[in-house]
Amino acid sequence: MTPPATVGQPLAQVDTPALILDLDAFERNLKTVADLARGRVRVRAHAKTSKCPEVGKRQMALGAVGVCCQKVAEAEAMVEGGIADVLVSNEVVGEAKIERLARLAARARIGVCVDDAGNVLALEAAAHRAGTKLDVYVELEVGMGRCGVAPGEPALALARSVAACANLRFAGLQAYNGRAQHVRSMAERGALIGKAAAAVRMTREMLEKNGVACPIVTGAGSGTFMFEVESGAWDEIQPGSYAFMDADYAKNEWAAPLPRFEHALFVLTTVMSRARPDRAIVDAGLKASSVDSGMPVIWQRPGLAYTQASDEHGFVAIEPGAAAPALGEKLLLMPGHCDPTINLYDWYVCVRRGVVQALWPITARGALT
């Protein structure tokens, strides 16, 4: 696929739609998390957001221990791109996927989550055949309502089954409340993580009281990670969106202890039609920006609103008196949800002060298995 830009090109000349990364804002976001976590918890940045080893390497250069991701194919892309420590912070079920995961552990340190004893046995058998070892985390249900065993006795029983396996290392607990990330109120988000922390502490104490060492509790996201840090219940955090941010995260209340991140990720789009005075049509539609968390927001253009999308077209309403965009003019859109938007592109067009500095391939794009 031909890149939409060349290094040294002005932003205004980049072909559209294109995924733009503001390097200055991106680098400040990475540094903010690294500085807050240093000496308190480990950072394992979530690559399900970036889908790009180049992003992971920059996070690791600032102290992250590795990355996490959600699919085996994402883990394969990260290892191929030079990341040597990857946690699949998800359950991996099915013979083909488990075999791939076990083989990948010959090339890097690989972790995975479990919530079922039968899955533990399948992972052990595959690792034995591959001659490898896997780090295995018992996932706790702490409010997400998705995967994970109940805290306490169920987690203890599953941890014991992992510890009994020759080719698996019990690495600790995965505890992530994804639903809390976009709760708008700081107080409500803090309360949800407080409940999760109580469940984590109770389970860890039960494990250690029963002779099962729990090396790491991992979890947390961009909307809550400082609550997890300050609770003292987590050893490792997994934020991903913080590096980029999006329009949905912008709706959250942000106050201490959580830092305010900058918007670094945009979709560049061109006005392709001005047939009506109150509307512009742009070339970024559903195939250019995810709308599952709402429509994208037009960046720093008062009076313009992206109101709807079809496959290849975006509709921009122009308020009376607003500065109307001209045919061929380019606009920056702040995506509603960064993760699935990134998955629509092959390249980050990395820009610093209006000039293209680099092109980073999004090598885990479409890595669904």
C-alpha positions in Angstrom: 0.0 0.0 0.0 1.4 3.4 -1.0 2.0 5.7 2.0 -0.1 8.9 1.9 2.9 11.1 2.6 6.7 11.5 2.3 9.1 12.6 4.9 9.7 16.4 4.7 6.3 17.1 3.2 4.1 19.8 4.6 0.9 18.6 6.3 -1.2 20.5 3.8 0.2 18.3 1.0 -0.5 14.9 2.7 -3.0 12.8 0.7 -6.3 12.0 2.5 -7.8 10.4 4.4 -4.7 10.0 6.5 -4.0 9.1 10.1 -1.9 11.9 11.6 0.2 11.7 14.8 1.3 14.9 16.4 4.7 13.9 17.7 5.2 16.6 20.2 1.8 15.9 21.9 2.4 12.1 21.7 5.9 12.3 23.3 4.6 14.5 26.1 1.8 12.0 26.8 4.3 9.1 27.0 6.5 11.1 29.3 3.6 12.0 31.6 2.8 8.3 32.3 6.4 7.3 32.6 7.1 10.1 35.1 4.0 9.3 37.2 4.7 5.6 37.3 8.5 5.7 37.9 9.4 4.1 41.2 5.7 3.1 41.9 4.5 0.6 39.4 5.6 -1.0 36.1 4.1 0.2 32.8 3.0 -2.4 30.3 1.5 -0.2 27.6 -1.5 -1.6 25.7 -0.7 -2.3 22.0 -4.3 -3.1 21.1 -4.5 0.7 20.8 -1.4 1.5 18.8 -1.0 -1.8 16.9 2.5 -0.6 16.1 5.9 -1.9 17.5 7.4 1.6 16.9 5.1 3.0 19.5 5.9 0.2 21.9 9.6 0.7 21.5 9.2 4.4 22.4 7.2 3.5 25.5 9.8 1.0 26.5 12.6 3.5 26.0 10.9 5.5 28.8 10.7 2.6 31.1 7.8 0.3 30.1 8.6 -3.4 30.7 6.8 -4.5 27.5 3.4 -4.3 25.9 0.1 -6.1 26.2 -2.4 -6.8 23.5 -5.6 -8.7 23.0 -5.0 -11.2 20.2 -2.3 -13.7 19.3 -1.9 -12.1 15.9 -1.2 -8.8 17.6 1.4 -10.5 19.9 3.0 -12.0 16.8 3.3 -8.6 15.1 4.8 -7.1 18.3 7.4 -9.8 18.6 8.2 -9.6 14.8 8.7 -5.9 15.3 11.3 -6.3 18.1 9.2 -6.3 21.3 10.5 -9.1 23.6 7.9 -9.1 26.4 4.3 -9.4 25.5 1.2 -10.2 27.6 -2.0 -11.2 25.8 -4.3 -9.6 28.4 -7.1 -11.8 27.2 -8.1 -15.5 27.1 -6.8 -17.5 24.2 -9.1 -20.5 23.3 -8.9 -22.8 20.3 -6.2 -25.2 19.2 -4.7 -23.2 16.4 -4.4 -20.0 18.5 -3.0 -21.8 21.5 -0.4 -23.6 19.4 0.7 -20.3 17.8 1.0 -18.7 21.3 3.1 -21.6 22.6 5.5 -21.4 19.6 5.8 -17.6 20.0 7.1 -18.1 23.5 10.3 -19.5 21.9 11.0 -16.0 20.6 9.9 -13.8 23.5 8.5 -13.7 27.0 4.8 -14.4 26.4 2.0 -14.1 28.9 -1.7 -15.0 28.7 -4.8 -14.8 30.9 -7.1 -17.6 32.0 -10.5 -18.0 33.6 -11.0 -21.7 33.0 -9.2 -24.9 34.3 -9.7 -26.7 31.0 -8.0 -23.8 29.1 -5.1 -24.1 31.6 -4.6 -27.7 30.6 -4.8 -26.9 26.9 -2.1 -24.2 27.3 0.1 -26.6 29.3 -0.2 -29.3 26.6 0.7 -26.9 23.8 3.6 -25.4 25.7 4.9 -28.9 26.4 4.7 -29.8 22.7 6.5 -26.5 21.7 9.1 -26.9 24.5 8.3 -23.5 25.8 7.0 -21.8 29.0 4.1 -19.4 29.2 3.4 -16.8 31.9 -0.2 -17.3 33.0 -2.3 -14.7 34.8 -5.6 -15.6 36.5 -8.1 -13.0 35.4 -10.4 -11.6 38.1 -13.9 -10.2 37.4 -13.7 -6.8 39.0 -16.6 -4.9 37.3 -16.1 -5.4 33.6 -18.8 -8.1 33.3 -16.9 -9.9 30.6 -14.2 -12.5 31.3 -12.7 -13.5 34.6 -13.3 -15.6 37.7 -14.8 -14.3 40.9 -12.3 -13.0 43.4 -11.3 -15.2 46.4 -11.7 -19.0 46.3 -12.4 -19.4 42.5 -9.2 -17.5 41.7 -7.2 -19.5 44.3 -8.4 -22.8 42.7 -7.4 -21.7 39.2 -4.0 -20.3 40.4 -3.3 -23.7 42.0 -4.1 -25.5 38.7 -1.7 -23.1 36.8 1.1 -23.6 39.5 0.8 -27.4 39.1 1.8 -27.2 35.4 5.4 -27.8 34.4 5.3 -25.6 31.3 3.3 -22.7 32.8 4.4 -20.1 35.3 1.8 -18.6 37.5 2.6 -14.9 37.0 -0.2 -13.3 39.0 -3.6 -11.7 38.5 -5.1 -9.6 35.8 -7.7 -7.1 37.1 -9.2 -4.6 34.7 -12.4 -2.7 34.9 -12.8 -1.4 31.4 -16.3 0.0 32.0 -14.8 2.4 34.5 -12.6 4.1 31.9 -15.3 6.2 30.4 -17.4 6.9 33.5 -17.4 10.7 33.3 -17.3 11.6 37.0 -13.9 11.4 38.7 -15.7 10.4 42.0 -17.6 7.6 40.4 -14.5 6.3 38.6 -12.5 6.4 41.8 -15.2 4.5 43.7 -15.4 1.7 41.0 -11.6 1.2 41.2 -11.8 1.3 45.0 -14.2 -1.8 44.8 -11.8 -3.5 42.4 -8.8 -2.8 44.7 -10.6 -4.4 47.6 -11.2 -7.6 45.6 -7.6 -7.6 44.4 -6.2 -7.3 47.9 -8.5 -10.0 49.3 -7.6 -12.4 46.6 -3.8 -11.8 46.8 -3.9 -12.2 50.5 -5.8 -15.5 50.1 -3.3 -16.8 47.5 -0.3 -16.0 49.6 -1.9 -17.3 52.8 -2.3 -20.6 50.9 1.3 -20.7 49.7 0.7 -19.4 46.2 3.0 -16.5 45.5 1.5 -13.8 43.4 4.3 -11.9 41.7 2.3 -9.3 39.8 -1.2 -7.8 39.7 -1.6 -6.1 36.4 -4.5 -4.1 34.8 -5.7 -0.5 34.7 -6.5 1.8 31.8 -6.0 5.4 30.6 -9.1 6.7 32.4 -8.3 5.3 35.8 -4.6 4.3 36.1 -3.7 6.7 38.8 -6.5 5.3 41.0 -4.9 1.9 40.6 -1.4 3.3 41.3 -2.5 5.1 44.5 -4.5 2.1 45.8 -1.2 0.2 46.1 -3.1 -3.0 44.9 -1.6 -3.1 41.4 2.1 -3.6 40.5 1.7 -2.9 36.8 -0.6 -0.7 34.7 -1.8 -1.2 31.1 -2.9 2.2 29.6 -3.0 2.5 25.9 -5.2 5.3 24.7 -3.3 7.9 26.8 -0.7 8.1 24.0 -3.3 9.4 21.5 -6.6 10.3 23.2 -9.9 10.8 21.4 -13.2 12.7 21.5 -14.8 10.2 23.9 -12.1 10.5 26.5 -12.4 14.3 26.1 -15.8 14.0 27.7 -14.4 12.6 30.9 -13.8 14.8 33.9 -10.0 15.0 34.5 -8.6 16.2 37.8 -5.9 15.1 40.3 -4.6 12.4 40.7 -5.3 11.8 36.9 -3.3 14.0 34.5 -4.8 15.6 31.5 -3.4 14.2 28.3 -3.1 16.0 25.0 -4.9 15.1 21.7 -2.2 13.7 19.5 -4.2 11.6 16.9 -6.2 13.0 14.0 -7.7 12.0 10.7 -6.8 14.4 8.0 -9.6 14.9 5.5 -10.3 17.0 2.4 -13.5 18.9 1.6 -14.7 17.2 -1.6 -18.0 19.0 -2.2 -19.5 22.4 -1.3 -22.7 22.1 -3.2 -24.7 23.6 -0.4 -23.9 26.8 1.6 -24.7 25.2 5.0 -22.8 21.9 4.4 -19.5 20.5 3.3 -18.8 16.9 2.4 -15.4 15.5 3.3 -13.6 12.3 2.1 -13.5 10.7 5.5 -16.5 8.5 6.3 -17.1 5.3 8.1 -14.0 3.7 6.5 -11.8 6.4 7.8 -13.0 7.0 11.4 -14.8 4.8 13.9 -18.1 6.2 15.1 -18.9 3.5 17.8 -18.2 6.2 20.5 -19.7 9.1 18.6 -18.8 11.2 15.6 -15.4 12.7 15.2 -14.9 16.3 16.3 -13.5 18.9 13.9 -10.3 20.2 15.4 -10.1 23.9 16.2 -12.7 25.0 13.7 -15.6 26.7 15.6 -18.9 26.5 13.9 -18.2 23.3 12.0 -19.6 20.0 13.2 -19.2 16.5 11.7 -22.8 15.3 11.9 -23.0 12.0 10.0 -21.0 9.5 8.0 -21.6 7.1 5.1 -19.0 4.7 3.7 -16.8 7.2 1.9 -18.3 10.6 2.9 -18.5 12.7 6.0 -21.1 15.4 6.5 -20.0 18.7 8.0 -22.6 21.2 9.1 -21.7 24.9 8.8 -23.3 27.2 11.4 -24.4 30.7 10.2 -21.5 33.1 10.5 -18.9 30.4 10.8 -15.8 30.4 8.6 -16.8 28.0 5.9 -14.2 25.6 4.5 -13.3 25.9 0.8 -13.5 23.1 -1.7 -10.2 21.2 -1.5 -9.4 22.6 2.0 -8.1 20.1 4.6 -9.5 19.6 8.1 -8.3 17.6 11.1 -10.8 15.3 12.8 -10.4 14.1 16.3 -11.7 10.5 16.2 -14.5 9.4 18.6 -12.6 6.2 19.5 -8.9 6.0 18.8 -8.5 2.2 18.9 -10.8 1.1 16.0 -9.9 4.2 14.0 -6.2 3.3 14.1 -7.1 -0.2 12.9 -8.5 1.3 9.7 -5.0 2.6 8.5 -1.7 1.1 7.3 0.5 4.1 8.4 0.9 6.7 11.0 1.9 10.0 9.3 4.1 11.4 12.1 4.1 15.2 12.0 6.1 17.8 14.0 5.2 21.5 13.7 3.3 20.9 10.4 6.0 18.8 8.6 6.0 15.1 8.1 8.9 13.6 10.2 8.3 9.8 9.8 5.9 7.1 8.6 5.3 4.2 11.0 3.7 1.1 9.7 0.6 -0.2 11.7 1.8 -3.8 11.3 -0.9 -5.3 13.6 -3.8 -3.7 11.6 -6.5 -6.4 11.1 -4.8 -8.8 13.5 -8.0 -10.4 14.7 -7.0 -14.0 15.5 
